[in-house]
């Protein structure tokens, strides 16, 4: 709706012509339906008051009954062999901006919380009015984050048979509800939202189907028309309900009765339940049901799009009649495109259906009459005809190469043994499947598959396969073409643990996929860190952001250490976004005590400006001398030596005992441990239960530092610390100067050894009233355990049997990123700013504001009139 005086400023394309404006058809990636406050549907433009869908890759939001009318205009995040190009244009998405958002060009307010208003590029974040964005140069430079974004032109993924969720490695554990939406929510449930069955006696409500496909799925739209209405008015209302802006004279409505259904044979007879259900719906009852049908034509004009053009949406219009075949269309089109000298056999005509969830391509047979094909599409669905294009494509040998990461296999096997396991368990066809990479230490392989159907079969079969009582996992991974990455580009590899600290990881996954290329964001619960490192193995320079607790950081650093020799960039710097309970390493590197909803965009800017620092890592060898319990035949064998890596600290005694009790409590009721506050409360509770312990740990262990025996004081806990933060930010070593020891640093090659006398002492340390008992400082430690003692390394606890524990430096120091103290640098270009405030509770963007190089714009005198219009 618009004022008459404002009409000249309306440049927004209507939903009915949106498919014709799609530059490169890319399907959306819809997650499960959810409630999204203060958001608007991109199709009907109304607010999302009921559960709705959002795309996980772009800012599209749609009602459940509008999803069929959303066209495939998602961000193109990789090349897939169709319409690939190296130059990227702005990807404009309308609306869902904050009311304070300002246009980059006229500087007036362009956002609104009341209507769908304003445009935003989903790559660089530039904001503009719909009328102003047409003057923006089309090429996008990716904005402020351009050096961190993995350019889409450098990523290749052939994914014909895989859903978008599989392509972007998005967990499917929450997808069960949305899988049924095609059949249930498509147009039946939500369509009553717009038009309730009319109680007005002068009006009638009609069910409208747009073709045979809608009848099979029982997807209809409701329209309300006067009881005394002309046929043309009803046809017009029916077309409008399906966002069709064709001439109403070309369509007619057929009455819909059970007899028509039987004679036309459009109902799926295989399902008796569905059959009886449909029968009950379409008894002679109100509302009446009608089908839109296109009147037969002797000739019409079709658009043919040349697939080889790298820019624009150029097409040629061609008049076709009953005698026109696909071959004759190709013959007529080639001269119009300047390719008249080339052989007809070198080209094919491809029908492309640009659905919101999937882009379907079908090569047409050369002898097929083109009018018959159009008639068949319209008979199936009038809506689908509006979303269908015809591309003329050069024949070329299509290369199929799907890379599938398969983990969970037994470690330390040869490539031949892995191939044999896959043959036995998955029946792989070796003529189209080869093992391209083997990660023996981790028990993982990368399969290169040259057949789409075989790739899909293996992917689905892996999920239900168990080898040595361990389930396998499969991840579809893209190929990164490192040679095409710009020289000044240092992409950020993001790992997120969605289970860490209050389950905020899921919202961060969503935000980072929007701000970056989703192919550089990896969910750690889906295959661990290895798929991400493998994807980036050929990238000459990259950085890593780990979102999780200290345990998650240790997991990623351990995987990096194991795979370092296979990476071109063998020493990437690692930043931390702390999501856990303690987050001691995050505190030391200035990333904070824990994530509490900060703007993800500003976090990425901070990572870009962070300083590179070195940090020691330590190897702990655990060699139990006593035999393991439960040995067979009475013959006992000691456990084999175990090696673990340490980044923060290692505790023996009371410290580890509290961790162990907390660990057991979390395993019993994992659902309760979803907030940092609750987790710390449980720590306090288990601590109070240990308050009366006696101090005798020094009698149960012996300590040797750098080959010298060290006498232990009367203590209940012994802690080796690598960083100046322990137990959620406490300074265990203390700040007092001491001539006996050097001042601790995270890169000095030394560990500090501290004792605590019990739970009360630990509480005093955490309250800042006392520090620990300084015992030693060194680079090589041997601890002898005389009895089973609780041990914890970086928060992971267990009971260690009597024996030796040896702690020594682990290989090269690791490169970490320390948050810079200075404020975020201002950028010189207005077009490069991108600010995105994320409301974690809503799991989406709350509002955007354009900030210019010379500071934030305040509402000027023009704000009032802009708001009114």
DADANOR-V982141 format. One record per residue. N is the residue number from 0. D_FIRST is the distance of its C-alpha to the first C-alpha in Angstrom with 2 decimals. Layout:
BEGIN
n: <N	N>
d_first: <D_FIRST	D_FIRST>
END
This chain:
BEGIN
n: <0	1	2	3	4	5	6	7	8	9	10	11	12	13	14	15	16	17	18	19	20	21	22	23	24	25	26	27	28	29	30	31	32	33	34	35	36	37	38	39	40	41	42	43	44	45	46	47	48	49	50	51	52	53	54	55	56	57	58	59	60	61	62	63	64	65	66	67	68	69	70	71	72	73	74	75	76	77	78	79	80	81	82	83	84	85	86	87	88	89	90	91	92	93	94	95	96	97	98	99	100	101	102	103	104	105	106	107	108	109	110	111	112	113	114	115	116	117	118	119	120	121	122	123	124	125	126	127	128	129	130	131	132	133	134	135	136	137	138	139	140	141	142	143	144	145	146	147	148	149	150	151	152	153	154	155	156	157	158	159	160	161	162	163	164	165	166	167	168	169	170	171	172	173	174	175	176	177	178	179	180	181	182	183	184	185	186	187	188	189	190	191	192	193	194	195	196	197	198	199	200	201	202	203	204	205	206	207	208	209	210	211	212	213	214	215	216	217	218	219	220	221	222	223	224	225	226	227	228	229	230	231	232	233	234	235	236	237	238	239	240	241	242	243	244	245	246	247	248	249	250	251	252	253	254	255	256	257	258	259	260	261	262	263	264	265	266	267	268	269	270	271	272	273	274	275	276	277	278	279	280	281	282	283	284	285	286	287	288	289	290	291	292	293	294	295	296	297	298	299	300	301	302	303	304	305	306	307	308	309	310	311	312	313	314	315	316	317	318	319	320	321	322	323	324	325	326	327	328	329	330	331	332	333	334	335	336	337	338	339	340	341	342	343	344	345	346	347	348	349	350	351	352	353	354	355	356	357	358	359	360	361	362	363	364	365	366	367	368	369	370	371	372	373	374	375	376	377	378	379	380	381	382	383	384	385	386	387	388	389	390	391	392	393	394	395	396	397	398	399	400	401	402	403	404	405	406	407	408	409	410	411	412	413	414	415	416	417	418	419	420	421	422	423	424	425	426	427	428	429	430	431	432	433	434	435	436	437	438	439	440	441	442	443	444	445	446	447	448	449	450	451	452	453	454	455	456	457	458	459	460	461	462	463	464	465	466	467	468	469	470	471	472	473	474	475	476	477	478	479	480	481	482	483	484	485	486	487	488	489	490	491	492	493	494	495	496	497	498	499	500	501	502	503	504	505	506	507	508	509	510	511	512	513	514	515	516	517	518	519	520	521	522	523	524	525	526	527	528	529	530	531	532	533	534	535	536	537	538	539	540	541	542	543	544	545	546	547	548	549	550	551	552	553	554	555	556	557	558	559	560	561	562	563	564	565	566	567	568	569	570	571	572	573	574	575	576	577	578	579	580	581	582	583	584	585	586	587	588	589	590	591	592	593	594	595	596	597	598	599	600	601	602	603	604	605	606	607	608	609	610	611	612	613	614	615	616	617	618	619	620	621	622	623	624	625	626	627	628	629	630	631	632	633	634	635	636	637	638	639	640	641	642	643	644	645	646	647	648	649	650	651	652	653	654	655	656	657	658	659	660	661	662	663	664	665	666	667	668	669	670	671	672	673	674	675	676	677	678	679	680	681	682	683	684	685	686	687	688	689	690	691	692	693	694	695	696	697	698	699	700	701	702	703	704	705	706	707	708	709	710	711	712	713	714	715	716	717	718	719	720	721	722	723	724	725	726	727	728	729	730	731	732	733	734	735	736	737	738	739	740	741	742	743	744	745	746	747	748	749	750	751	752	753	754	755	756	757	758	759	760	761	762	763	764	765	766	767	768	769	770	771	772	773	774	775	776	777	778	779	780	781	782	783	784	785	786	787	788	789	790	791	792	793	794	795	796	797	798	799	800	801	802	803	804	805	806	807	808	809	810	811	812	813	814	815	816	817	818	819	820	821	822	823	824	825	826	827	828	829	830	831	832	833	834	835	836	837	838	839	840	841	842	843	844	845	846	847	848	849	850	851	852	853	854	855	856	857	858	859	860	861	862	863	864	865	866	867	868>
d_first: <0.00	3.77	7.15	9.46	11.88	9.90	9.07	12.60	12.10	9.63	12.50	11.35	13.05	11.61	13.89	15.66	17.10	17.68	21.32	22.12	21.42	23.83	26.79	29.30	28.72	29.48	29.07	27.71	30.12	28.87	30.93	31.20	28.22	27.77	25.77	23.54	22.28	19.29	18.20	15.15	15.47	15.12	14.56	12.23	10.71	11.97	14.86	18.38	20.19	22.75	25.02	23.32	24.58	24.61	26.30	29.55	29.44	25.91	22.90	21.17	20.24	19.48	19.92	23.22	21.78	19.34	22.24	23.34	20.17	20.39	22.36	25.40	24.12	26.15	28.35	31.52	34.20	37.26	38.70	39.41	40.97	37.75	35.95	37.65	37.43	38.59	35.88	32.76	29.37	26.68	24.92	21.33	19.39	15.85	15.17	17.43	18.85	20.20	18.68	21.75	21.24	21.73	21.18	24.55	24.29	22.56	23.59	20.43	18.64	16.55	16.41	14.76	15.99	12.86	10.34	11.31	12.04	15.06	17.63	21.17	24.19	25.86	29.28	29.60	26.83	25.56	22.17	19.79	16.34	14.96	15.98	19.30	20.41	21.13	23.95	25.60	28.80	28.19	31.31	31.06	34.12	33.23	33.12	35.45	36.54	37.47	41.16	40.59	38.24	40.02	38.69	37.16	39.30	42.39	41.62	42.51	41.87	42.46	40.70	40.17	41.27	40.12	36.91	34.82	36.14	39.66	38.92	37.67	40.35	37.98	39.94	39.45	40.87	37.42	36.12	37.68	34.69	32.31	34.82	34.24	30.46	30.63	32.33	31.20	27.73	26.32	24.55	26.62	26.37	22.78	21.22	22.04	19.67	16.67	18.68	21.90	24.58	23.86	26.39	25.23	28.14	26.12	24.09	25.42	24.43	25.41	26.23	25.26	27.22	26.51	30.20	33.57	32.63	30.03	32.78	35.31	33.11	31.81	28.18	25.95	22.39	21.97	20.08	20.24	21.07	23.03	26.76	27.32	24.95	25.76	26.47	23.86	21.09	22.37	22.68	19.11	17.89	20.45	19.42	15.74	17.17	19.04	16.39	18.62	17.41	20.98	22.27	22.68	26.14	27.37	26.98	28.54	28.74	32.14	33.23	34.10	37.48	40.14	42.27	39.66	39.45	43.23	43.71	41.00	42.30	38.95	39.79	41.58	44.96	46.38	44.81	46.18	44.03	40.82	42.24	43.05	39.71	37.86	40.29	39.46	35.69	36.03	38.62	38.04	35.56	32.04	29.44	30.54	30.11	29.29	29.31	27.22	29.81	29.66	31.97	34.92	34.90	37.95	36.25	33.00	31.79	31.54	30.75	33.55	33.00	36.14	36.67	38.95	36.44	35.91	32.67	29.55	28.22	30.49	31.30	33.23	32.29	35.15	35.82	37.70	39.64	41.89	44.62	42.52	43.53	42.39	45.45	44.76	41.17	42.63	45.21	42.69	40.29	42.95	43.91	40.28	40.18	43.58	45.44	47.47	50.80	50.11	51.27	48.93	50.37	48.90	45.33	43.37	40.02	38.00	35.20	32.71	30.38	27.74	27.18	25.63	29.05	31.42	31.78	34.33	36.48	38.88	41.35	41.62	45.06	46.18	47.24	44.12	42.48	38.95	37.54	39.06	37.36	33.90	34.78	35.88	32.71	30.53	32.97	32.66	28.85	26.20	23.96	26.88	27.21	23.75	25.03	28.46	29.91	33.41	35.24	38.59	40.69	44.16	46.77	48.10	50.04	47.49	48.74	48.10	48.90	47.60	48.96	49.51	50.88	53.15	54.49	56.72	59.77	63.30	63.93	66.65	67.01	67.58	64.98	67.15	67.19	63.40	63.11	65.55	63.60	60.38	62.31	63.70	60.60	57.79	59.83	58.29	59.01	60.78	60.17	56.41	56.50	58.28	58.64	57.47	57.87	59.99	59.69	62.97	62.94	59.56	60.21	57.27	56.88	54.23	54.17	53.24	52.16	51.83	50.44	46.98	48.19	51.18	49.02	46.76	49.86	51.54	48.45	48.06	51.84	52.33	50.26	52.88	55.95	58.43	61.27	64.03	62.04	59.17	55.78	54.56	51.09	49.23	46.52	44.88	45.24	43.98	46.34	45.91	47.12	48.74	49.82	46.21	45.38	45.24	48.29	46.57	44.51	45.77	43.45	43.18	44.29	42.68	44.39	42.78	44.65	42.01	44.78	45.79	45.38	42.95	41.18	38.87	39.70	36.98	34.20	35.97	36.25	32.47	31.95	34.71	33.54	30.18	31.90	34.72	35.50	35.79	39.11	40.70	39.87	42.41	42.65	46.29	46.46	45.89	49.18	49.92	50.02	51.91	49.06	47.35	50.59	51.39	48.00	48.70	52.42	52.29	49.93	52.18	50.64	48.31	47.82	47.30	45.17	46.38	44.19	46.51	49.59	53.01	54.01	51.07	51.99	55.58	54.52	52.63	55.44	58.01	56.18	55.90	59.65	60.48	58.35	58.81	61.37	58.93	56.20	56.15	54.80	57.43	56.65	52.89	52.05	50.55	48.05	47.40	44.42	46.37	45.04	48.39	50.47	53.05	51.49	54.66	54.24	50.67	52.06	54.84	52.49	50.15	47.20	47.36	48.60	45.71	42.03	39.92	36.34	36.51	33.87	34.85	33.90	36.38	38.95	38.79	39.20	42.20	43.69	43.36	45.24	47.79	51.54	53.78	56.64	59.36	60.17	63.26	63.05	65.95	67.49	69.03	71.72	72.46	75.86	76.93	80.70	80.77	80.14	76.95	77.22	77.53	79.48	80.77	84.51	85.29	85.08	82.80	81.07	79.31	75.57	74.86	73.80	70.07	68.22	65.07	63.20	62.61	60.17	60.19	63.17	65.61	66.97	70.05	70.95	68.99	65.86	65.60	66.55	63.54	61.26	62.86	62.37	58.71	58.35	59.93	57.73	54.58	55.88	56.54	53.06	50.65	47.56	48.54	48.86	45.23	45.34	47.49	48.53	49.81	51.67	53.52	54.37	56.09	58.03	59.30	60.32	62.34	63.85	65.18	66.89	68.87	69.93	73.59	74.28	77.59	77.79	79.62	77.38	79.80	82.49	80.46	79.49	81.16	79.39	80.45	78.68	79.55	82.75	83.84	84.16	82.24	83.37	80.56	80.45	79.90	76.25	73.94	71.40	71.70	68.62	68.33	65.45	63.92	61.14	61.33	59.04	60.06	58.72	55.23	56.16	59.75	62.30	65.20	67.47	67.03	66.89	70.55	72.59	75.44	78.15	78.66	75.20	72.80	69.36	67.05	64.41	62.21	63.83	67.48	68.78	69.99	69.16	69.88	71.69	71.11	72.50	71.18	73.45	71.08	67.83	68.51	69.09	65.87	63.97	65.62	64.65	61.01	61.10	62.49	65.85	68.06	68.12	69.83	73.47	73.79	76.07	75.87	73.96	74.51	73.31	75.24	75.64	77.58	77.16	79.63	78.49	81.41	79.36	75.86	73.36	69.54	67.97	64.38	62.93	59.50	58.68	59.93	63.00	65.89	69.58	71.85	75.34	78.40	78.90	77.83	74.53	74.49	71.73	71.60	69.19	66.90	66.84	64.74	62.60	58.89	56.31	53.80	50.94	51.26	48.23	48.70	49.38	47.61	43.92	41.50	41.97	39.34	38.26	38.34	35.30	31.82	30.45	32.70	31.42	29.76	29.46	28.39	28.98	29.67	29.80	32.71	32.11	28.75	30.23	27.34	25.77	24.88	23.60	24.35	25.53	26.62	30.19	31.79	35.48	36.20	34.66	31.49	28.96	28.40	25.34	26.12	25.39	22.05	20.65	19.58	17.51	16.00	15.04	13.57	11.28>
END
